[in-house]
C-alpha cells in the first residue's frame, strides 16, 4: 500500500470564471511505461553477467561467485593465481542430487539458492545449500547430498564475537554478554540510563525515528578484538542535547497523533559526549579511558571505521577524533590495559580539514603493525595526499604521494615491503578527473605504478589473501567488464563482460558525458546528459536538471548504471542533466572550499547555469526557455535556491525534503561547511529570505516523520512564500521519512508536475507505478506503509 499523501495548493481561487475550453494534448500512458522501464530497479534486471560479489575461500585469494545469465544463474569458481575460471560445480548433477533428497524439482539453470557454504578438507570439497528451508551438504566429487543441521539464525540485536562463543546485547541501556553455548547471561555494566548508555547510537543519527517505529534491530555498537578477548565500546551521554519533535498523524490503531521527541543538535547546540570503555571477557575487568569526553557526530566511530584495534590481542585501540567545526582532527591511541590515551598525530587548518576526501569515507589513516609509523591523509598542499608520520613524535617524515590529483582510499599496506596500494583520481591526463584507478607506491614515495590502465572507473575489492583484487571497470558510456588482477599488475584474469542485449532492446540510450567551463570561464566542470530513447535532433526539448550540490559528495555518476532517475525523466520527452559545480569534493582543496562559509552558493549554482548555456549553444535541440530542476535533501535545498536565485532561468521546480535553513539542521553538517562558531552568516543560506523572488511553478514535498530534515524546514519556507503572496504546491507524505525519492506515488506526481508545467501536456490519468524505487541514500529500507483501521 503506498504511503498516503496530501496535496495542498497555496493559490486560492475566490472567483471562478468560465473560459472557453482549450485542448491540451494528453501524454500517452505508454510514455510513462517507458519511463518506468528505465527506473533503477527495472533497468538492472535487464543486465546479465554483471555485479558479481566474490566470496573468498578459506582466507585465500580463491573465490566463488554467483552471476545471472541468459538461462538463469550460475556459480563460478576462480583461482586467479592459476588463471582458473570454471563452473563451481556440475550444476546439472547438483540439481539432480538435490531434487532426489529434497523431494522437489531443482533446475540446474535456476538453483533455488543465492548463496552457499564452501568447505574444503584435503581434496574433498563440499557445499552446503538451503532448499525448501532445509540445509543439505553435498560432496562435489560424488554429488551425494545429506541433510545438514541448519545454522542457528543470527540474532540481529546481538554483536557476536569473532570465534562465535560470545554475543553482546543491550538491555535497559546496559551492555550484556551471552555465552552462545550455554545461554548464560551476565551484565557487563549496570549504571546505564536513557540517553547515557553503553554501546548505543546517538538519536540524531538521522534515522532514529524511522528505525524505532519500524522495529529495526539495534545491536550494540562494539568492536571485538580478533582473539575475542576484549570489547571496545563508548558510553554515550546525550542528556544535554536539545530535542526536536515530529508528529505522526496516521497510526496502526486509533486516531490520536503520536509525538516523537529525540535529541537533535542544531549548529551551536551541545553535542553528545562519549567516553571509552574496554571490557576483558576472560577476567570481567572493565577499564575506562582517561581521555576527556569527546563530542560525537552522527555515526558512532565504531560503526564508521574511525576506531580499530591495532593488533589481534586488542592491546591498543586507535581512533580518530574530530574537532568542532572540522578545523582539526587527531589520531589517538588507547591502551586497553590501563585506559591511558595519547595523541599520536594531529591535523589542523583554518577551515575544513577532514581525514578523508569525502564525508562518509573511513579515515585514510593506517598504523603499521609495529606501531612506529602512520600513513596519514592531508590536503595541506592543496590536494588530497598521503604522508608518512612518525608515531612517536607525530611529525611528518615526508610526503608519499604528490601532484595535482586526489588519493581516494588505501586498499592495502605491506609494512615489510614498505609498499601501499591505493585508489586515486585525476592523475591520468585526458581523462575524467573523477575516475578511480588503482596504484602502488613505496613508503618513500618512489615506484608509483598504475595498476589499472583502462580509461574507466575501477571498483576494486581486495582478496582475503591480499595478493589479488577483483576489478569492475565501467563508465556511464562503457559497459562493465570484471576481471581479477594481481597486485603486481602483471596478471589479469577475465571474469565477466556485461551482456546488455535485453537492456538495449528495451530502448536504453547511452548517456553523454560532457565538460564545460565554470562561470569563471577557466575551471573545468563535469556532467552527464540523458536523452529520450526516441530522441529526434530536429525537435526542441525542455531540460530537467537533477541537482545535489554537496558539498559532501558529488552528484554525477561515474560507473555504468542500467537505469536511473535521469533516464526515466528523459523518457518523458526531456533532456536530463546532472552537473558537479565548484564547492563539491574530489577535486582540489580550493575547488571544494569554493562555497565554504557561503552555502547560499552551495555547489556553485552559477556554474550550473553557465554549463547549461554552453551546452545549449552547440545543441539547438536544448530549449533554455523551458528549464526545470529537481532535488531531494540537499538537492531539495538546491532546487529551491536555483528557482529563487535564477527565477528567469529555472521555470519549474520540484523540491523534496529540503534543508532550507541550516540553522535548523544537523550541527555537524552546518558547522563543517558554513563554519564555527555560528554567526549571522548562517542566515544567508536560508531559502525563505528569498521567498519573494519566486516566479515559476514550485512543488514542495516532505515526509511528516522525516528524522533527517524536519518538516519545519519546508513549513517555514511556505510560511514565507505565503507572506510574499507567491503560489506553490505542497505534497505531504503521512508516515513518510526523509527518503521521498524512494516513494512511487511521489515519483509519479513529480512526473505529472513536469509534464504539465514544463512540457505543457496533460499527464496520463492516475498512472500507477508498480516498480519499487531504489533506496538511493542509505542501506535502510523504505518506509513500511501503515494501514489505517
N, C-alpha and C positions, 0 to 999 in steps of 0.2 A: 504494500500500500504506500503510495507516495506521501511524503511529508506534506501536511496541509500548508497552504499559503493564503495570504490575504493581499489583495491588490487595492491600493489606495491611490486616488488621483487627486492632486492638490488643486487643480483648476476647477472651480465650482461654477457651473452654468446657472445663472439666475433666470435668464430668459432664453427659451428655445425658439429659434426662428426656422421655419420650414424653408429649405433651399431645394432647388432642383437636384434630383439625384444625378450623381456623376458616376460613370462606370470606372471602376478601378480593377485592373487585372488581378486575378487571384493566382497565387503561386501554386502550382500543382503539388499534390501530396508526394508525387514521385521525386520531386526535388528534395524534400525533407528526408525521404527514404534514402536517397543517395548521400545526403549529408550524414545521416545516421550510420551508413555503411562505413564512413571514414572516421568514426569515433575511435578513440584509442583501443578500447577492448575489442571492437569488431575488426579493426584492421589487423591487429596482432594475430587473430585467429586465422588469417589468410596467408600467413607466412610460415613456411616449413624450414626445418633444418637450421634453426637459429636459437639463441638464448639457452645455451647449454649451461648446466651448473655442475662443475666437476666434483665428484665425491672421492676424496683421496683414500687410498688403501693403506692401512697399517703404517701411517706416518711417513709414507714414501711419496714419490712424485708420480707413481702409477695411480690411475683413477678410472672410474666408470662414470657414464652419464646417460641420461635419457634424452631422446630427441624425437620430435614429431616428424613424420614422413608422409608421403602421399598416400600410403596404405594404412597409416595409423601412427604407430610409435615403435621405437626400437631402443634397446640398451646397447651401449658401446663400451668396450674395454680399450684402454690406451696404456701402453708402456713406452713413453716417449724416448727414454734412453736407448731402447732397442728399435725405435721407429716402428712400433707395432700399433696399429689401429684395426680392430676387428670386432665382430659381434661379441658381446659379453658372454653369450651362451647360444646354444641352438634354440631359437625361440619356438620352433615347432615342437621339438622334443619336450621342452619345459611345459608348453601349453598342454600337450597330451598327458604328461605326468600329473599335472595339477587337475586336469579335467577328471582324471580317474580317482584321485584321492579326495577331491573336494566335491565330487558328485555334481558337477556343473560343467557347462561348456566354456572353455577358455580358448580364446582366439589368439593365435600367435602374433598377429599384427596389431593386436589391441589388448595386450595383457592388462588385467584389471588392477594394476598397482602402479604407482608413480615412483616409488622408492623401494629399496631392498637393503637387507643386511648382507654384507660380504665378509665371509670368514675363510681364512686360509690356514691349513695345517699341513705343513710339508708340501706335497704335490697335490693334495686334495683341496678343492675349492667348493664351498657350499654357499648357497644364497638362502636367506630367509625372507619370505614374502607373505603378504596377507591376501587371502581370497575368501570372500563371504564372511568377513570378520573373524576368520581363524588364521593362525600362523602355521606356515609349512616350511620345513627345512629340506632343501633339495640339493643332492650332491650332483655337481655338474659333469662328473665323469660317467656315472651310471644313470643319471636322471631318475633316481629313486627319491621320492618325497615322503617324508613322515611328518606327523603332527608335531608342532613345536609349542613350547609354552609361550603364550603371548606376553610380551613385556608389559609390566605394570604401567598404566598410564601415568605420565608425569603430572604432578600437582602444579598447576600454573601459578599458584600463590606461594610456591617454595623456591628457594635458590639452592640447588644441590651442590655437594662438594665434588671435586674432580674424580675422586675414587668411588663416588656413589654411596658411601657409607653414612653420610650425614645430609640433613636438609635443614635449612634455615626458614623460619616463617615468622610472621608478625602477629601478635595478639595483644590487644589493649595497649598499643603504642610501644610495646617492648619486643625485644628480639629473643626468639626461642630457637632451640635446637632439637631436632628429632633424629633418633637412631633409626635408620631405614630398615635394619634387620629386625630389631626388637619392638620398634614403635615407641620406645621410651622417649619422653619429652622432658626438657628442663629449660628453665628460663636463664638466659644469659644476662638480662637486665631486668630491673624491677621498678625503676623510677621514671619511666617514660610516661608522659601525659599528652593530651591532644595539643598539637602544634609545638610540642617539644619532645620529639620521639626519635627512636633509633632506626637507622636504615630505611628512612622514609624519603619521600619526594616533597618538594615544595608545592603548595597549592597553586602557585602561579606558573605551573608548567605549561599553560595554555591549552590543556586538555583535561583538567581536573574534574570539572562538572561532567563532561562527556564520558569520561571513564567511570565516574561514580554512578551515574544514572543508568548506564548500560551494563554495570556489573563486571567491568573488565578486571582481569587479575591485577593484584598489587603485591608482587613478591618483594622480599627485602632487597634493597639496593646495597649489595655487599660484594666484596671481592675476596674469593678464596685464594690462598696460596696454592701453588701447584701440588704440594705434598699433602694438601687437605688438613694441615695442622692449624693454620691461622686464618682469621677472618678480619678484614678491614672494613669498617663502617664509619658513617658520620652520625652524630646526634644533632638533629636539625631543630633549631629554635626559630619559629616564625610567629611567635606571640606578639611581637612588636610591629608586624607588618599590617598596614591598613587593609580593610576589606573592601571588596566590590560586590555587587549584587546582581542577580539575574532572576527573572520571574518566569516560571513555567506555567503556561495557561492551560495546556491540554495534558491531562494525566490519565493513567490507566483506569483509575476509579475516581468517581466524584467529580465535582466541578470547581472545587476551591483551588485557586492557583497556589503553587508552591514557590517559596523563596529560597534561592540558593545563594549563600554567602560564603565567600572564600577569600583568603589572603591574596592580594594582588597589588604590588607596589607601583605607583606612578613615578615618573622622574622626580628625584629629590626625596622620595619617601625612604623610610627604613627598610632594609632588606633582611631576609632570613640570614641567620648566622649558624655556623656549624663547627663542631669540634670533632677531632678524630679519636677513634677507639679501635684497639686491636684486641681480639679475643683469641686465647690459646685454647683450642678444643681439648687437647690432651690433659692440660693442667687445670683448666677452668679459670685461669688468670685473665683479668681484664686490665689493659694498660691504656691510660688516657694520653693523648698527645699534648705536649706542653705549649704548643703554639696558641696565640690568641685566636678567638673565634674568627672564622673567615666568612665574608659575605658571599652569598650564593646567587648564581644566575638562574636560568630556568630549567636546566638539566643537571641532575646530580653528577659530580665528577666521576663517580664510579660507573656511571652508565654511559659516559660520553668519551671514554678513552683518555680522560685527563688525570687519571690516577692508575698506578700499576705497581706490581711487585718487581723488585729489582732482581730477585732470584727465586728459585723453586722452593726454597725453605722459608721464604717470607721473612727474611731478617730485616730488609729495608724496603720501605714503600716510597715511591716518588709521586709527586702530584704537582699540577700547575695551578697556581692561584692568580687570579686576575684582579687588578686594582679597579676601584670605582672610576667610571668614565673611560676605561680602556686606554689609559695612558701609561700603564705599567703592568708587567706580569713577571712572575717568579717561578722558578723550578725549585721545589723544596723536597728534602729527604726526611723521612720519619723512621727512627729506629724502633722496630717493633718490640724490642725487649724493654726499653727504657722510656719510650714516648718522647725522647728528645728529638726536636725538629731543628733543622738548619737550612739556610738558604744556599742552594748550590750555585745559581746564577740568576740574573735578572735582566730584563729589557725595559727601557724607559723611552718615552718620546713626548713631544709637545702635543701630539694628538694621535689617536687611533693606532696603537701598537697591539698586535694580536699574534698568537703563537701558530697561526696557520693562515694561508692566503684567503680563506673564505670562512665565514661563520658556519659552524656545524661540523667542520672537518676536525678530526683529532689533532692535537698539537704535533707539530713536526719537531719532536724532541726525542732523542734516543740516547740512553746512557749505556756506555759499553759494559760488558758483563763484569769487569773488574771494578767498575765504579769510578775509574780515573778520568774518563773523558765524556763529553757530551756533544752529540750532534745537535746544533742549535739553529733555530729558524729566526731570521730577522729581515726587515726591509730597510735597514739603516742606510744602505747605499742607493735607495730609491727603487729597488727591485727585490722580489722575494727570493732569498737565497739561504744557503746553509753555511754554517761556520763550525769550527772545531773549538770547543771550550774546555779549559782545564777545570775539572770538577772540584779540585781542592781550593782553587783561588777564585773561580768564577770569571777569570779573564779569558778573552778570546785569543787563542793561539794563532789562528789565521782563517781566512775565508776559503771555503772549499769550492763553492760554485760562484760564478760571477758572469755578468753580461746583462744585456737588455732583454731578459726573459724571466720566466716565473717558475720556480720549483713548486710543485703541487702536492707531492706525497713522498714519503720514504717507504719503499717496498721491502727492503731487506738491508741489514747491516751485518757485515762479517768483520769482527774486530781483529781476528788473526790475520786475515788477508788485507786488513785495513782498507776495505772497499765497501762502498754502499751503492745500492740500486735505488733509483728514484724516478718519479714521473715529473715531467715539466712541459711547459707550453711556451710558444713564442720564439724558440731558438732557431727553428729551421726557416731559412729565407724563402719568401714567395708563398708561404702557407698561411692559412688562417691562424692567428696567434693564440687562439684558444685551444687548438688541437693538442691532445695529450700524446706524449711519446715516452718511452722507457729508455733510461740511460744508466750507465755505471760510471763511477769515478772513484779514485783513491782518496783516502783521507787528506793527503797533502795537496789535493786539487789537480793532480795530473791524471792522465789517462782517461779523460772524458770520452765516452763511447756511446753512440746512438745505437740502440739495440732493436728498434722498431722503425725501419726506414720508410715505410709506406706512408703516403700522404693521406692520413686518416686519423680518426680519434681511436686511440688504443686503450681499451678497458682490460687491464691485466689482473689476473688472480694468481698469487704465488702458491706453488705447490707445497704440500706438507713436508716434503723432503728438502725444500729450499733450493733446488737446482733448476727448476723449470717454472714457467708461467704459462697459463692459458690466456691467450690474447684474442679478444674480439675486436676487429677493426672495421670501422664503417664511417660514413659521413651521412648527412641528410640526403645527399645525392649519390651515395655509393652503398650498394648492398653489402650486408655484413659477411665477413669471412672470419672464421675462427680457426686458430692454429695453436699448437704448443711450441714454445720457444725455450731453448736452453739459455741460461743466464750468461753464457759467454757469447751469445749471439751467433753461434756457428751453426746451429741445427734448428730447423723448422719442420714440424710435423703437421701436415694439413689435417684438419678435423671436419669442419663443416663449411659449406658455402650456401648461404640462404637461398631458398627457392621462392621466388616472388611471382610465380606463374599465376596463381589464383588472385593475388593482390592486383596485378596488372590487368587481369581480365575483368576485375571489378571496377576499373576506372582510375586506379591510382595514378597520380601525376607527380613526377619528380619535382620537389621544390627547387627554388633558385636561391643560391647563396649570393650575397652581394656585399660590397664595401663602398661606403660613401665617405665624404668628409663631414666632420662635426661642424657646428655653427661657427667655429673659429676659422674654418677654411683650411686647417692644417692637419688636424688629428683624424686618423682613420677610425671609423666605427663600422661595426659589422652587424649584419642582419640576415633575415631569411624571408622569402616570399612564397606564398602558396596561391596557385591559380585553380579555377574550377576545372574539372576533368573535361568539360566540353568547351574549353577556352576558345574564344574567337578573337583574333587580334584586330578585327575591324570594328569591334564593339567598344563601348566605354563602360568601364567597371567602377563601381564605388569601392572604397577601401575600408577595411576594418583592421585597426591596429590592436593587437593584444599586448598589453603593457604590464611589465613588472619592473619597477625602477630600481630595485635593490634597496639599499646599497650592499646587502649581504650576499647576494647571488646574482648570476647572470640569468637572462631570460631566453636567449636564443639557443635552440638545441644544437648539439654538435655530433650526435650519433644518428644512425638511421632509425626512424620511427615509422611504423607501418600506418598508423592512424593518429590523428591529433585534433585538438580543438580547432587549430588553424585550418586544416584541410576541410573539416566539417563546415566552418564558416565560408570557406571558398566555394564549396559546392552550392551554397545559396545563391551564388552569382556575384561574388565579390573577389577582390584581391586581398588576401590576408597577410599581414605583415607583423614581424617582431624585430625589435631593434635594441641593441645594448649601447646606450649613450654613455657619456662621461659620468663618473660617480659610481659605476659598477665595478666589481672586483676582477681579479685575474689578469690585470694589465700592470702598468707601473703604479707605484705608490701615489704619484701625482694624479694619475688618471682616477684612481679610486677615491682620493681625497677631494675631488672636484666639488662635491656637494657637502663636504663636512662642515657642520655648523650652519648649513643653508639647505635643509631638507625640503624647503619650498621648491627647490630646483632639483629634487632627488631624481637621479637617473638622467639628468641633462635634457629636460623637455625640449629646449631649443634645438638640440641635436636631432631629436625625433622629427620635428617639423622640417629642419634643413634636409634630413635624409629623404623624407617623402617628396619634397620638392625636387631634389636632384634625380630621384628615380623617375618621377613623372616627366621630367624634361626630356628623357630619352625613351619613354614608353607612353605613346599617345593614348593607349587604352586605359591608362590610370586617370580617373576623374577626381581631381583635387577639390571639386565643388561638393563632393559627397564623401566626406571622411568621417568614419565612426571610430569609436575606441571602447575597449572593454578591458577590465582588470578585476582581480579579486585580491583581497587582503591589502598588501602594499600596492598592488595593481588597482585595487578599488580606490585607494587614495589617488594614485597616479592618473586614473581615467577622469576623475572629477577635477583634479588640478589642471589637467590639459584642457578640459571644457571651460574652465574659468580663466585660465591664463591666455588661451588662444581661442576665444569664443567664435571668431570668424573663420577658423580653420577646421576645428572639430565640431561637427554639426549634430552628431548623435552619440550618446554615451551610455554605457551600462556599467554600474559600479556595484560590486558585491563585497560585503564585509570589510569595507574600507576603514583604515585607521586615520580618520580625517583630522584628528587633533592629537599630536603626540604627547601633549601634556596629560592626556588621559589614557596613554598606552603604557606598555611594559617599561619599567625603569631601565632595564638593561639595554633595550633597543634604542630608546631615545638618547640616553646618556652616552652610548657608544658612538652614535653618528651625528648627534646635534651638539654634544659637548656636556661637560660637567665642571662646576656646579650649574644648576638650572638657572637660567636668566630670562630676561624679557625677549631674547631672540627666539624662544620656544613658541612665541605667538605667530611668528611669520609663516610657518608651515601649516597653520590651521586653515583648512579649506573654507570654513564658514566665514572667514574675514573677507572673502571674495564673492560671497553669495550673490551680490547684486550684479555681477558680470555675466551671469548665466544667460545664454541666448538660445541654445539648441535644446533638443529633446534629451532628457536625462531620466534614466530608470535607476533607482537606488534599491538595493536588496540587502537584507541581513537575516540571520537566524536569531531567534529570540533567546537561545541558550548558547550564544557564541561566547565561549570562555577564553578566547584569544583576543579578539577585538570586540569589546562590549557594544551592544546595541546603542548605547548612549552616543557613540561617535556619529552614527547616521542620524539619530533623532536630534542631536544638537545641530547638525548640518541642515536638516529640513526645517528646524525652527528658524534658522537664519534665512533660508530660502523663502519661507512663508512671510517673514517680516519684510523681505525685499520684494514681495509680490511677484515671485518667479514661479513658473509652472514646473512640476516634476511629477514623476510617477514613483510609487513605492511598493515593493514586494516584500512581505514578511513571511518567513518560514517558522511557523509554530513548531516548537521542539527542534528546530534546526540549529546546528552547531556552526562552526566557523567555515566549514567546507561547502559553501553554497555551490561551487562549481561542480561538485560531485552529485548534485541532485538533478534527475532527469526532467522534472517539471520546470525547474528554474531554467535549465538549458533550453527547453522548448520555448518558454516565454522570452528568453533572450533572443533566440532566433526570430520569433514573431516581431520583437521590437525593432530589430534591424531591418527585417523585410518590410515592415510598414513604413518606417520613418526614414530609412536610408535608400531602399530600393523603390519605395512608393507603390508597393503592391499589398494586396490583402493576403495574410498568411492562410495556409490550409486550416480548415475548421477543426479545432480541437485535436490536432495531430497527437497521437500517443507514442511517445518514445518508450521503447521496451528494452533498449540496450542499457545496462548499468554503466554508470560513469566510472572512469578510472579515478582512484583516490590519489590526487596528484601531489598533495602537500605533505603527507606523512604516511606511516605504515598503519595508522589506525583505521579501522573500517568506517564506512559512512554511518550516519545516524541510523539507529534502529527505529523504524517507524512505530509509533504508538497508536493503538486502536482506541478510539474514544467509545465509551459504553453508550 
